[in-house]
Amino acid sequence: MTRFAGKVAVVTGAAQGIGAATARRLAEEGAAVAVVDLTAERAQATVDAITAKGGTARAYGCDVADYDAVAAVFATVVEELGALHILVNNAGITRDNLFFKMAKADWDTVLTVNLTSAYNCSHVAQGYMVKQKYGKIVSLSSRSALGNRGQANYAAAKAGIQGLTATLAIELGPFNINVNAVAPGYIATPMTATTAERVGATPEEHQSQVADRTPLRRVGQPEEVAAVVTFLVSEDASYVSGQTLYVNGGAR
């Protein structure tokens, strides 16, 4: 499939999990992918997986919580890959704790990495997209945006993503820029493995517990979220904007 031939995509937090799966999927369908993570070394494995299959990708190191760093890296991406058509805001972390135990530093860090980074990347990217009158932005929210015990910081950040998405769709729509969000439920990633360890379970035990209360009776895989992201940045979704799509196996 080559529906992204000639397109350049930036995927943040792309060293592993959903970000890596999304970068691979976009490259498989013809996009040149800027694989962004905290360091280029972390991103290189994803690049290697893409190029091994004949795709085009480059690794970039960037602290997406730093606006100036984002501006510099995106300028380099445009210089080296030729443009910036697609942005996937995937970078994120957790610092879980019950609210009364939650340190201010953990609140600040999670809001900055999960929400402010989406502002930074989207703000820089829209400068390129408005000029070319074309762009696709997808940001990763979460089922936790609806509330989740022990995740006040993460839930607030992911709810913020949904508000940011709806507003950017209104403001950027006149420039032919689609802005959407994807809100995964429980996906088998290194992040959810860390959550399992926090509650004293192995990843396999935790996944089994979650699967038992999920209508589809299993947890999701990164590739399943990547498929939805890929749809939203494609022309198949050309009239979809301002939406948050939940990918959670029917869980409520």
N, C-alpha and C positions, 0 to 999 in steps of 0.2 A: 504494500500500500504506500502511496506517495502523496497523500492529501496535504502534507505539510512541506512538500518540495518548495525550496526557495524561502522558507520561513526560518527565522532565528528565534529560539526559545531560551529563556533564562529560568532555571529551576533552582530555588534556594533550599538549603538543607538536604542536598541531593546525594550525600554520601551513603545513605542507607534508607531502609524503610520505604515509605510512600514516595519520598522525593526521588530516590534512586529508581524505583519502578516507573515513575512518571517520566523521568529523563530517558530511560530505556525505551519506553513506549513511543514517545515523541520522535526519538531518533529512528526507531524501526519504521515509522511512517514518513520519514523523509526530512525532518527538521534538523538543522544544525543546532546543537544544544550546548549552552553554557552551563556547566555543572558547577554550582556554587556551594561551597561549604566553608566552615571556619578557616580551614587551610586548604590549599590546593592539593596537598598530600592526602588529606582525607577524601577529597573528591576523585582522586585518580583511579580508584578501583572501578567506580561507575563509568568513567571515561573509557577505561580498558575494556570493560564489558561491551560498551557500545561500539568501539572501533573494531573489536574482534569480530563483530557481525557485519562490518562494512559501513557502519554509521559514522557520522561526523559529530565530534564533541571535543570540548576543551575544559580543563579544570581551572577553577578560579578560587582563590582564597579571599574571604571577605567576612568581616564581622558586620552582619546586616543590621545590627543595632546602632551602627555608626553611620550617620547620614553621609558624611564626606567620603567614607570608604566605599559606600554604595555608589555614589556618584562617579568616583574614580574607576571602579571596576566595570560599571555599565558602559562608561566611555571606552574602556579597553575592549569590551565585548563588541561594541558597535564597530570599532576600528578593525578588529581582527576577524569578526564573522560577518560584518557588513550591514547589520541592522538590528532592530529589536522589535519583534512582532508579538511575542507571547511572553507573559510573565506568570510564573506559578510561585506564589508566596507560600512556601511549605515549612520554612525554618521554624522550629519550636522546641521548647523544653518544658519539663514539669518540675515543680518543687512542692510536692504534695504535703499537706498537713491539715489537721483540724484547725478551723479559723482561730480559735482562742490560743493555739500554739504557734500560729503562723508568724514568722519573723518578718519585719518590714522589708528586709533585704530580699527575702524570697518573693514577696509580693512585687516589689519593684522589678526584680530580674525577670520574672515570668511575664509581666505586662510589657516590659521593654522588648524581650526577645520574640514574643508571640504576636504582639499588636503593633508596637512602635516600628518594628522592622517592616511590617506590611505597609505602614505609612511611608517609611523611607524608600522602599523599593518601588512602590506604586507612584510616589511623587516624582521620583527620578524617571521612571519608565514613561509616565504620561507625557513628559516633555518631548520624547522621541515620537510617541504614538500620535499625539495631536498634530505634529508637523506632517506626518505621513498620512493622516486621516485613516488610520487603521490600527487596531490593537485588540488583544485579548488578555484579560487579567483574571486569574482564578486564585483565590486565597483559601487556605485550609482553616476551616472552623472545626467544630467538634460537637458530638452529641452532648458533651459536658456543658455546652453553652446553655442548656436547659436546666442546669444545676446538677452537681455531683458532690457527694460528701467527700470532704478532704481536698477539694480542688477549687476553693473560692477564687484564688488568683487565676488559675487556668480557665475556669468557667467565665470569669469576667473578661479575660482577654479574648476568648473565642466568641463570646456574645458581641464584643466590640468589633470583631471581624465582620460579623453579619451586618451591623449598622454601617460600618465603613463601606462594605460592598454595596449596599442599597443606595448610599449617598453618591458614591463614585459612579454608579450606573446612571444616575440622574444627570450628574455634571459632565460626564465624559461621553455619554450617548450621542450628543450632537456631532461628535468628532469620529463617529463610527468605531467606537471602542466599547466592547462588551466586557462587563465586569460581573463575575459570579463567585460564589463560594461553594465549597463542598464540606459537609460535616460528617466525617466518619464516626461510626460507633466503635466497637472494640475490633481493632485490627491487629493481627499478629506481627508486631514490630519490636525492635529493641526497646522502644519507649514503654510499651505495655509489659514487656518482660521485666523492666525495672519496677513497674507498679506491682507486679506479682511478688517480687522479692520484698517490697515494702510491707506487704500484708502477710508475709510469712509463707508464701506458696511458691511452687515451681511454676514456670510459665505454662507448662502443660496442665497442671492442676487448675491454675487460674482460668485458662482458656476453656477447660471442661466445665467449670462452674458457670462461666458466662454463657457458653453454648446452651446449657440447660434452660436458661431463661430467655433465650433469643428465639423468635418464631421460626427462623430457618434452621435452628438447632446446630449452629456452628459459628465460629468467629470469621471475620473477614480477612482477606489477604491483601497485601499492598497493591498487587496487580489489579484487583477489582476496583480500588479507588482510582488508580491511574487511568483505568478505562473511562471512568466518569469525567475525570479532569480532561482527558484527551477529547472526549466528546464536546465538552463546553468550550474548548479553545478551537474547535473545528468549525467549518462553515455549515455543518449539519445543525449547529446551534446558533446560527446567525441572528435569529430573532429572540434569543434567550438572553436576558440581562437583568441584573438586580436580584437574582435568585440565590437561595441557599438550598442545596440538594443534599438531603440526608442519605447516607450510605451505611445502613446499620442493621441489615437483615430483618427489618420489620420491628425492631425493638422500640418500646415506648418508655 
